[in-house]
């Protein structure tokens, strides 16, 4: 780990590539805060040991503070071996990859540049260059996207609006199904995440965006695919703190217990 403000290389890299869009008055990155948020997630839910930091990275991108992701990655891997750092890099990279359709490239790019800067300083062996996807979309991606989207949204209650989207915004709807769910998320599920993990990352990004209706749907979806009530509550708590730190409007509140009952009833029926 290096002090980005005093390290000549990191300071120059940050000013040139990472913090260029940062608004005046934005709070500076706090190692103590973000490491403690990660620790609190893992303490509350030990199953999030290898996922908690990806959720934090996703939330930071969604609240418009992707600039801190590189610093957070640097702190996470301060004492890591190249092999350990490579795995952390891969998981954060894939988290950013699967949420960018929801957030947009300009929102996510500072996170990518920040992580690249760390690797440029430490050495390429501290990153993963593993390629998960073919350069072209295939029929298999179409099939996987259709099946995965149907599985994720089973019981959520969006069938009517999905039908209307398919009718009036067909290309947008089909692109989301094939690219987001088939090409990006389904491939990440094959080699990096479990389906319930990748969806929790997506749900976290949507929650951090402050998209209330979509958040309720995705909380139900993530519970339906296997994430526990306590896990979702822990994530909501951490995202709320990140949004507050980023000086964004208050997140929620969300009745996770009530949403759990709704999805359980829907799945039984």
C-alpha positions in Angstrom: 0.0 0.0 0.0 1.1 3.5 -0.7 -0.1 6.9 0.5 -1.6 8.2 -2.7 -1.2 11.8 -1.6 2.5 11.6 -0.9 3.6 8.8 -3.3 4.7 10.6 -6.5 3.5 8.0 -8.9 0.1 7.4 -7.3 -0.6 11.1 -6.8 0.2 11.8 -10.5 -1.8 8.8 -11.6 -4.8 9.8 -9.5 -4.9 13.4 -10.7 -4.5 12.3 -14.4 -6.9 9.3 -14.5 -8.9 8.7 -11.4 -10.2 11.8 -9.6 -10.6 14.1 -12.6 -14.4 14.1 -12.3 -14.5 14.5 -8.6 -16.8 17.3 -7.4 -15.4 20.0 -5.2 -16.1 19.3 -1.5 -16.3 15.5 -1.9 -15.2 13.7 1.2 -11.7 12.1 0.9 -11.2 8.4 1.0 -10.9 7.0 4.5 -9.0 3.7 4.9 -10.4 3.2 8.4 -14.0 3.7 7.2 -13.9 1.3 4.3 -11.8 -1.4 5.9 -14.2 -1.3 8.9 -17.2 -1.5 6.6 -15.7 -4.6 5.0 -14.9 -6.1 8.4 -18.5 -5.4 9.6 -20.0 -7.2 6.6 -17.8 -10.2 7.2 -18.4 -10.2 10.9 -22.2 -10.1 10.4 -22.1 -12.6 7.5 -18.9 -14.8 7.4 -20.1 -16.1 4.0 -19.3 -12.6 2.6 -15.6 -13.1 3.3 -14.7 -13.1 -0.4 -17.6 -11.0 -1.5 -18.0 -8.1 0.9 -15.3 -5.9 -0.7 -16.9 -6.4 -4.1 -20.2 -5.1 -2.7 -18.5 -2.1 -1.3 -16.8 -1.4 -4.6 -20.1 -1.7 -6.4 -21.8 0.7 -4.0 -19.0 3.2 -4.4 -19.4 3.2 -8.1 -23.2 3.6 -7.8 -23.0 6.6 -5.5 -20.6 8.3 -7.9 -17.4 7.6 -5.9 -15.7 5.0 -8.1 -12.5 7.1 -7.5 -12.0 5.4 -4.1 -12.1 1.8 -5.4 -8.5 1.8 -6.4 -7.4 3.1 -3.0 -9.7 0.5 -1.4 -8.1 -2.3 -3.5 -4.7 -1.0 -2.6 -5.5 -1.3 1.2 -7.2 -4.6 0.8 -4.1 -6.1 -0.8 -1.5 -4.3 1.2 -0.1 -7.5 2.7 -1.4 -9.9 0.0 0.8 -12.2 -2.0 0.6 -11.8 -5.8 -1.8 -14.8 -6.0 -4.1 -13.4 -3.3 -4.1 -10.0 -4.9 -4.8 -11.5 -8.3 -8.0 -13.2 -6.9 -9.2 -9.9 -5.3 -8.5 -8.0 -8.5 -10.5 -10.6 -10.5 -13.5 -10.5 -8.2 -13.6 -6.7 -8.1 -13.1 -6.5 -11.8 -16.0 -8.8 -12.5 -18.2 -7.0 -10.0 -17.6 -3.8 -12.0 -18.1 -5.6 -15.3 -21.5 -7.0 -14.3 -22.9 -3.7 -12.9 -21.7 -1.3 -15.6 -25.0 -1.7 -17.7 -26.9 -0.4 -14.7 -24.5 2.5 -13.9 -22.9 3.5 -17.2 -19.2 3.4 -18.3 -18.3 6.9 -17.2 -19.4 6.1 -13.7 -17.3 2.9 -13.4 -14.2 3.9 -15.3 -12.4 5.7 -12.4 -12.6 2.4 -10.5 -10.9 0.6 -13.3 -8.2 3.3 -13.7 -7.5 3.3 -10.0 -7.0 -0.4 -9.8 -4.8 -0.3 -12.9 -2.7 2.4 -11.2 -2.1 0.1 -8.2 -1.0 -2.7 -10.5 1.3 -0.4 -12.5 3.0 0.5 -9.3 3.2 -3.0 -7.7 3.6 -5.2 -10.8 1.3 -7.0 -13.2 1.5 -10.2 -11.2 -0.8 -8.5 -8.7 -3.7 -8.4 -11.2 -5.7 -10.9 -13.2 -5.7 -10.8 -17.0 -7.9 -13.9 -17.2 -10.4 -13.7 -20.1 -13.8 -15.1 -19.3 -15.7 -14.2 -22.5 -15.5 -14.8 -26.2 -15.1 -11.7 -28.4 -18.5 -12.3 -29.9 -21.9 -13.0 -28.5 -23.2 -16.5 -29.2 -26.5 -18.4 -29.2 -25.4 -19.8 -25.9 -25.3 -16.3 -24.4 -28.8 -15.7 -25.6 -30.0 -19.0 -24.1 -28.1 -18.4 -20.8 -29.4 -14.8 -20.5 -33.0 -15.8 -21.1 -32.8 -18.6 -18.6 -30.9 -16.6 -15.9 -33.2 -13.6 -16.1 -36.2 -15.8 -15.8 -34.7 -17.6 -12.8 -33.7 -14.3 -11.1 -37.1 -12.7 -11.5 -39.2 -15.7 -10.7 -41.8 -14.7 -8.2 -40.8 -11.0 -8.2 -44.0 -10.0 -10.0 -42.6 -8.1 -13.0 -44.0 -10.3 -15.7 -46.6 -7.8 -16.9 -44.2 -4.9 -17.2 -41.6 -7.2 -18.8 -44.1 -8.1 -21.5 -44.8 -4.5 -22.2 -41.1 -3.7 -22.3 -40.6 -6.5 -24.8 -43.4 -5.0 -26.9 -42.5 -1.3 -26.8 -38.7 -1.3 -26.1 -37.9 -4.7 -27.6 -34.3 -3.9 -28.6 -33.4 -2.4 -25.2 -35.1 -5.3 -23.4 -33.4 -8.0 -25.6 -30.0 -6.3 -25.2 -30.4 -6.4 -21.4 -31.3 -10.0 -21.5 -28.6 -11.1 -23.8 -25.7 -8.8 -22.9 -26.3 -8.1 -19.2 -27.6 -11.5 -18.1 -26.2 -13.8 -20.8 -22.8 -12.4 -21.8 -21.7 -10.7 -18.6 -23.4 -12.2 -15.6 -23.8 -15.8 -16.7 -20.2 -16.0 -17.7 -19.1 -14.5 -14.3 -21.2 -17.2 -12.6 -19.3 -19.9 -14.4 -15.9 -19.0 -13.1 -16.0 -16.3 -10.4 -19.2 -16.0 -8.6 -22.1 -18.2 -7.5 -25.4 -16.9 -9.0 -26.6 -15.6 -5.6 -23.3 -13.7 -5.2 -23.5 -12.0 -8.6 -27.0 -11.0 -8.1 -26.3 -9.6 -4.6 -23.6 -7.4 -6.3 -26.2 -6.2 -8.9 -28.8 -5.6 -6.1 -26.2 -3.7 -4.1 -25.5 -1.3 -7.0 -29.2 -0.7 -7.6 -29.7 -0.1 -3.9 -26.9 2.4 -3.8 -28.3 4.2 -6.8 -31.4 5.0 -4.7 -33.8 3.4 -7.3 -36.5 2.5 -4.8 -38.9 0.5 -6.9 -36.1 -1.5 -8.6 -34.4 -2.1 -5.2 -37.5 -3.7 -3.8 -37.7 -6.0 -6.8 -34.1 -6.9 -6.5 -34.2 -7.5 -2.8 -37.0 -10.0 -3.4 -35.0 -11.5 -6.3 -31.8 -11.9 -4.3 -33.7 -13.4 -1.4 -35.5 -15.8 -3.8 -32.2 -16.9 -5.3 -30.7 -17.9 -1.9 -29.4 -14.9 0.0 -30.5 -14.8 3.6 -32.6 -12.0 5.2 -29.7 -11.2 7.6 -27.3 -11.0 4.8 -29.5 -8.5 2.9 -30.0 -6.5 6.0 -26.2 -6.3 6.6 -25.7 -5.1 3.0 -28.5 -2.5 3.3 -26.8 -1.2 6.4 -23.4 -0.8 4.8 -24.8 0.7 1.6 -26.7 3.2 3.7 -23.4 4.2 5.4 -21.6 4.6 2.1 -24.4 6.7 0.7 -24.3 8.9 3.8 -20.5 9.2 3.4 -20.9 10.2 -0.2 -23.4 12.8 0.7 -26.2 11.2 -1.3 -29.9 11.1 -0.4 -30.9 8.7 2.3 -31.3 5.0 1.2 -34.6 3.3 1.9 -35.8 2.3 4.4 -36.7 -1.1 3.1 -38.8 -3.7 4.9 -36.6 -6.7 4.2 -38.7 -9.0 6.3 -41.8 -8.0 4.5 -40.2 -8.4 1.1 -39.0 -11.8 2.2 -42.6 -12.9 3.0 -43.7 -11.6 -0.4 -41.2 -13.6 -2.4 -41.7 -16.7 -0.3 -45.5 -16.5 -1.0 -44.9 -15.9 -4.7 -42.5 -18.8 -5.1 -44.9 -21.2 -3.3 -47.7 -20.2 -5.7 
